[in-house]
Each structure stands twice: as structure tokens, then as C-alpha cells.
Amino acid sequence: MKFHHVGIPVFEKQEDMGFVEGLKVWVTDCAVSQYKVEYLFFEPDSPMPAAIQDDTHIAFEVDDLEAAMEGKSVLVPICEPMPGLRMAFIYDEGLAIELMQIDG
């Protein structure tokens, strides 16, 4: 498991955000942040749970998404919001954790 980013919900859309259609969320690119911060602005009809829309999450890159999720409380099941990225959210140690499997 390798740290990838910290996701922080915001209440105003920022100019440099990109839209993730399936999740109905606008996000900044954490790769341009020296601290790996990703800001998220959720559309009112986003399917994402309140634990993700209302609170900060931590994201980790994993080699095997299914194995990393085994025995965990699942907030968002495995999905592919963009080509080459499979992700899911679990709830563990009192917070939402994003697990990401990046192909390529």
C-alpha cells in the first residue's frame, strides 16, 4: 500500500477542477500539489456517501484492490471512474479510505 493523496471536500467549485462523470464530483489534480492534496466539489446528485462528501479521506494505491478490501467495511464498491483506474472506498479506523488500483 502506497500513499497517494488526501481528499478534502470544498463547498465552492474551483477553476482548475476536472469532472468525474460517474461519481458526479469535480476534483483538482493531486499530482500538482506538493502535499498531494485533492479538493473535491460534489454535485447535489452525486451518489457518493456522506462520509466522503462531508469529511476528509486518505487514498492509497494498491496492487490488488480486491485483496486490500477483504474483510473491510465497504462505503463505495469497486468502480472504474476513468480508464486505467479502479477504485473503492472503505471505512476503517474511523475514516473513509480510498483504495486505488492504477493500471499502466
Phi and psi restraints in degrees (value plus and minus 20) as a CYANA .aco file:
   2 LYS   PHI    -147.1  -107.1
   2 LYS   PSI     110.5   150.5
   3 PHE   PHI     -75.9   -35.9
   3 PHE   PSI     117.3   157.3
   4 HIS   PHI    -138.5   -98.5
   4 HIS   PSI     -70.8   -30.8
   5 HIS   PHI    -186.9  -146.9
   5 HIS   PSI     150.0   190.0
   6 VAL   PHI    -132.2   -92.2
   6 VAL   PSI     109.5   149.5
   7 GLY   PHI    -124.1   -84.1
   7 GLY   PSI     105.8   145.8
   8 ILE   PHI    -143.3  -103.3
   8 ILE   PSI      98.8   138.8
   9 PRO   PHI     -87.9   -47.9
   9 PRO   PSI     121.9   161.9
  10 VAL   PHI    -147.3  -107.3
  10 VAL   PSI     142.8   182.8
  11 PHE   PHI    -128.1   -88.1
  11 PHE   PSI     -14.3    25.7
  12 GLU   PHI    -156.8  -116.8
  12 GLU   PSI     115.3   155.3
  13 LYS   PHI     -89.6   -49.6
  13 LYS   PSI     116.9   156.9
  14 GLN   PHI    -118.9   -78.9
  14 GLN   PSI     134.5   174.5
  15 GLU   PHI     -81.2   -41.2
  15 GLU   PSI     -53.6   -13.6
  16 ASP   PHI    -111.4   -71.4
  16 ASP   PSI      -0.8    39.2
  17 MET   PHI    -108.2   -68.2
  17 MET   PSI     126.0   166.0
  18 GLY   PHI    -128.2   -88.2
  18 GLY   PSI     132.7   172.7
  19 PHE   PHI    -118.5   -78.5
  19 PHE   PSI     112.5   152.5
  20 VAL   PHI    -125.1   -85.1
  20 VAL   PSI      80.1   120.1
  21 GLU   PHI     -73.9   -33.9
  21 GLU   PSI     -73.1   -33.1
  22 GLY   PHI     -82.8   -42.8
  22 GLY   PSI     -48.5    -8.5
  23 LEU   PHI    -120.5   -80.5
  23 LEU   PSI     -28.7    11.3
  24 LYS   PHI      32.6    72.6
  24 LYS   PSI      34.8    74.8
  25 VAL   PHI    -159.4  -119.4
  25 VAL   PSI     122.4   162.4
  26 TRP   PHI    -118.2   -78.2
  26 TRP   PSI     115.9   155.9
  27 VAL   PHI    -156.2  -116.2
  27 VAL   PSI     129.2   169.2
  28 THR   PHI    -108.1   -68.1
  28 THR   PSI     145.5   185.5
  29 ASP   PHI    -109.0   -69.0
  29 ASP   PSI      90.3   130.3
  30 CYS   PHI     -86.1   -46.1
  30 CYS   PSI     -38.2     1.8
  31 ALA   PHI     -88.1   -48.1
  31 ALA   PSI     -42.4    -2.4
  32 VAL   PHI    -110.9   -70.9
  32 VAL   PSI     -23.8    16.2
  33 SER   PHI    -115.8   -75.8
  33 SER   PSI     106.4   146.4
  34 GLN   PHI     -83.2   -43.2
  34 GLN   PSI     -41.5    -1.5
  35 TYR   PHI    -122.6   -82.6
  35 TYR   PSI     -12.2    27.8
  36 LYS   PHI      39.5    79.5
  36 LYS   PSI      25.8    65.8
  37 VAL   PHI    -115.7   -75.7
  37 VAL   PSI     113.6   153.6
  38 GLU   PHI    -138.1   -98.1
  38 GLU   PSI     104.0   144.0
  39 TYR   PHI    -116.8   -76.8
  39 TYR   PSI     120.5   160.5
  40 LEU   PHI    -145.9  -105.9
  40 LEU   PSI     113.6   153.6
  41 PHE   PHI    -142.1  -102.1
  41 PHE   PSI      98.2   138.2
  42 PHE   PHI    -114.5   -74.5
  42 PHE   PSI     114.3   154.3
  43 GLU   PHI     -88.5   -48.5
  43 GLU   PSI     132.2   172.2
  44 PRO   PHI     -76.5   -36.5
  44 PRO   PSI     -48.8    -8.8
  45 ASP   PHI    -120.8   -80.8
  45 ASP   PSI       1.2    41.2
  46 SER   PHI     -82.9   -42.9
  46 SER   PSI     117.4   157.4
  47 PRO   PHI    -100.1   -60.1
  47 PRO   PSI     -20.8    19.2
  48 MET   PHI     -90.7   -50.7
  48 MET   PSI     120.4   160.4
  49 PRO   PHI     -86.0   -46.0
  49 PRO   PSI     138.4   178.4
  50 ALA   PHI     -77.4   -37.4
  50 ALA   PSI     -54.6   -14.6
  51 ALA   PHI     -80.7   -40.7
  51 ALA   PSI     -43.5    -3.5
  52 ILE   PHI    -116.7   -76.7
  52 ILE   PSI     -58.9   -18.9
  53 GLN   PHI     -91.0   -51.0
  53 GLN   PSI     -48.8    -8.8
  54 ASP   PHI    -122.2   -82.2
  54 ASP   PSI     -38.5     1.5
  55 ASP   PHI    -150.7  -110.7
  55 ASP   PSI     138.0   178.0
  56 THR   PHI     -86.2   -46.2
  56 THR   PSI     124.6   164.6
  57 HIS   PHI    -146.3  -106.3
  57 HIS   PSI     142.9   182.9
  58 ILE   PHI    -136.7   -96.7
  58 ILE   PSI     118.8   158.8
  59 ALA   PHI    -136.8   -96.8
  59 ALA   PSI     121.1   161.1
  60 PHE   PHI    -149.6  -109.6
  60 PHE   PSI     122.4   162.4
  61 GLU   PHI    -109.1   -69.1
  61 GLU   PSI     113.1   153.1
  62 VAL   PHI    -146.9  -106.9
  62 VAL   PSI     136.6   176.6
  63 ASP   PHI    -101.7   -61.7
  63 ASP   PSI     -52.5   -12.5
  64 ASP   PHI    -154.3  -114.3
  64 ASP   PSI      79.4   119.4
  65 LEU   PHI     -80.0   -40.0
  65 LEU   PSI     -65.8   -25.8
  66 GLU   PHI     -81.0   -41.0
  66 GLU   PSI     -63.9   -23.9
  67 ALA   PHI     -85.2   -45.2
  67 ALA   PSI     -59.3   -19.3
  68 ALA   PHI     -86.7   -46.7
  68 ALA   PSI     -47.0    -7.0
  69 MET   PHI    -108.0   -68.0
  69 MET   PSI     -33.9     6.1
  70 GLU   PHI     -75.3   -35.3
  70 GLU   PSI     105.2   145.2
  71 GLY   PHI      57.1    97.1
  71 GLY   PSI     -14.0    26.0
  72 LYS   PHI    -118.0   -78.0
  72 LYS   PSI     139.6   179.6
  73 SER   PHI    -100.8   -60.8
  73 SER   PSI      95.6   135.6
  74 VAL   PHI    -109.5   -69.5
  74 VAL   PSI     103.9   143.9
  75 LEU   PHI    -110.1   -70.1
  75 LEU   PSI     -65.5   -25.5
  76 VAL   PHI    -152.1  -112.1
  76 VAL   PSI      99.7   139.7
  77 PRO   PHI     -87.1   -47.1
  77 PRO   PSI     148.4   188.4
  78 ILE   PHI     -75.3   -35.3
  78 ILE   PSI     111.3   151.3
  79 CYS   PHI    -163.3  -123.3
  79 CYS   PSI     149.0   189.0
  80 GLU   PHI    -145.1  -105.1
  80 GLU   PSI      66.7   106.7
  81 PRO   PHI     -89.3   -49.3
  81 PRO   PSI     -39.1     0.9
  82 MET   PHI    -175.3  -135.3
  82 MET   PSI     135.3   175.3
  83 PRO   PHI     -76.3   -36.3
  83 PRO   PSI     113.6   153.6
  84 GLY   PHI      66.6   106.6
  84 GLY   PSI     -20.7    19.3
  85 LEU   PHI    -148.0  -108.0
  85 LEU   PSI      95.6   135.6
  86 ARG   PHI    -127.5   -87.5
  86 ARG   PSI     116.9   156.9
  87 MET   PHI    -167.2  -127.2
  87 MET   PSI     142.8   182.8
  88 ALA   PHI    -176.2  -136.2
  88 ALA   PSI     141.6   181.6
  89 PHE   PHI    -138.7   -98.7
  89 PHE   PSI     116.9   156.9
  90 ILE   PHI    -139.1   -99.1
  90 ILE   PSI     146.3   186.3
  91 TYR   PHI    -137.7   -97.7
  91 TYR   PSI      96.7   136.7
  92 ASP   PHI    -171.1  -131.1
  92 ASP   PSI     125.4   165.4
  93 GLU   PHI      33.3    73.3
  93 GLU   PSI      12.7    52.7
  94 GLY   PHI      64.0   104.0
  94 GLY   PSI      -8.9    31.1
  95 LEU   PHI    -171.0  -131.0
  95 LEU   PSI     144.2   184.2
  96 ALA   PHI     -96.2   -56.2
  96 ALA   PSI     114.0   154.0
  97 ILE   PHI    -146.5  -106.5
  97 ILE   PSI     106.1   146.1
  98 GLU   PHI    -111.9   -71.9
  98 GLU   PSI     110.3   150.3
  99 LEU   PHI    -131.1   -91.1
  99 LEU   PSI     109.5   149.5
 100 MET   PHI    -146.0  -106.0
 100 MET   PSI     112.5   152.5
 101 GLN   PHI    -135.0   -95.0
 101 GLN   PSI      94.1   134.1
 102 ILE   PHI    -125.1   -85.1
 102 ILE   PSI     101.7   141.7
 103 ASP   PHI    -114.8   -74.8
 103 ASP   PSI     117.7   157.7
